[in-house]
Amino acid sequence: MLEGLYRMTAQADNAAWAASHVATLRTIPADVVTATGLFVDGDLDVAEPMVRAHLLKNGNHVEAMRLLAVLAWLARCSTMRSCCWRQSSNWPRLSRGARRICPGPH
């Protein structure tokens, strides 16, 4: 859709950029996309087993491993009641669901 809008407005470079991102997203398995959506919505307890099952069934996948690492980090934060994410410049980039566990800078 964005690619088409760029093409309609004669923005060929931006259209190519949008098309490359869509192509990349299409390579991500559906269950990893679903788990990422669950993560963003704050359903971490549902997302983690989904990602683990994907990795066990299909082997290594970079995006799935990245998501599992973030989920593990956040699980550790919630049990420690302390989180270095809260103290870093990366905290605002966490999803809404992640911020529920790491509610903000101290």
C-alpha positions as CSV (number, residue, x, y, z in Angstrom):
1,M,0.0,0.0,0.0
2,L,2.7,2.5,1.0
3,E,4.7,1.4,-2.1
4,G,1.7,2.2,-4.3
5,L,1.3,5.6,-2.7
6,Y,4.9,6.5,-3.3
7,R,4.6,5.4,-6.9
8,M,1.5,7.5,-7.4
9,T,3.4,10.5,-6.2
10,A,6.5,9.8,-8.4
11,Q,8.7,8.9,-5.4
12,A,10.6,6.0,-6.9
13,D,13.3,5.8,-4.3
14,N,10.8,5.7,-1.5
15,A,8.7,3.1,-3.3
16,A,11.8,0.9,-3.7
17,W,12.5,1.3,0.0
18,A,8.9,0.4,1.0
19,A,9.0,-2.7,-1.4
20,S,12.2,-3.9,0.2
21,H,10.7,-3.7,3.6
22,V,7.6,-5.6,2.5
23,A,9.8,-8.3,1.0
24,T,11.7,-8.7,4.2
25,L,8.5,-8.9,6.3
26,R,7.2,-11.6,4.0
27,T,10.2,-13.8,4.9
28,I,9.2,-13.9,8.6
29,P,7.2,-17.0,9.5
30,A,3.6,-16.4,10.4
31,D,3.9,-17.7,13.9
32,V,6.8,-15.4,14.6
33,V,4.8,-12.5,13.3
34,T,1.9,-13.5,15.5
35,A,4.1,-13.9,18.6
36,T,5.6,-10.4,17.9
37,G,2.0,-9.0,17.8
38,L,1.3,-10.7,21.1
39,F,4.4,-9.2,22.6
40,V,3.5,-5.7,21.4
41,D,0.0,-6.2,22.9
42,G,1.6,-7.2,26.3
43,D,0.7,-10.9,26.1
44,L,4.2,-12.1,26.9
45,D,3.1,-15.3,28.6
46,V,1.5,-16.4,25.3
47,A,4.2,-15.1,23.0
48,E,7.1,-16.9,24.7
49,P,5.9,-20.5,24.3
50,M,4.9,-19.7,20.7
51,V,8.4,-18.5,19.8
52,R,10.0,-21.4,21.7
53,A,7.8,-23.9,19.8
54,H,8.7,-22.3,16.5
55,L,12.4,-22.5,17.2
56,L,12.2,-26.2,18.4
57,K,10.2,-27.1,15.3
58,N,12.0,-25.1,12.7
59,G,15.5,-24.5,14.0
60,N,17.3,-21.1,14.2
61,H,15.5,-18.0,12.9
62,V,17.1,-14.7,13.7
63,E,13.9,-12.8,14.3
64,A,12.5,-15.6,16.5
65,M,15.7,-15.7,18.5
66,R,15.7,-11.9,18.9
67,L,12.1,-11.9,20.2
68,L,12.8,-14.8,22.6
69,A,15.9,-12.9,23.9
70,V,13.7,-9.8,24.6
71,L,11.0,-11.9,26.2
72,A,13.7,-13.6,28.5
73,W,15.2,-10.2,29.3
74,L,11.8,-8.8,30.3
75,A,11.0,-11.9,32.4
76,R,14.2,-11.4,34.3
77,C,13.4,-7.7,34.8
78,S,10.0,-8.6,36.2
79,T,11.5,-11.0,38.8
80,M,14.4,-8.7,39.8
81,R,12.2,-5.6,40.3
82,S,15.1,-3.8,38.6
83,C,15.8,-3.3,35.0
84,C,18.8,-1.6,33.3
85,W,16.4,-0.9,30.3
86,R,14.7,1.5,32.6
87,Q,17.9,3.4,33.0
88,S,19.0,3.4,29.4
89,S,18.1,5.5,26.4
90,N,16.4,2.4,24.9
91,W,13.5,2.4,27.3
92,P,11.2,4.6,25.2
93,R,11.6,2.2,22.3
94,L,10.2,-0.7,24.2
95,S,6.7,-1.8,23.3
96,R,3.7,-0.9,25.4
97,G,3.6,-4.5,26.7
98,A,7.2,-4.4,27.7
99,R,6.8,-1.1,29.5
100,R,4.1,-2.7,31.6
101,I,6.8,-5.0,33.0
102,C,9.5,-2.3,33.0
103,P,7.3,0.7,33.9
104,G,9.9,3.4,33.5
105,P,13.0,5.0,34.6
106,H,13.7,5.0,38.4
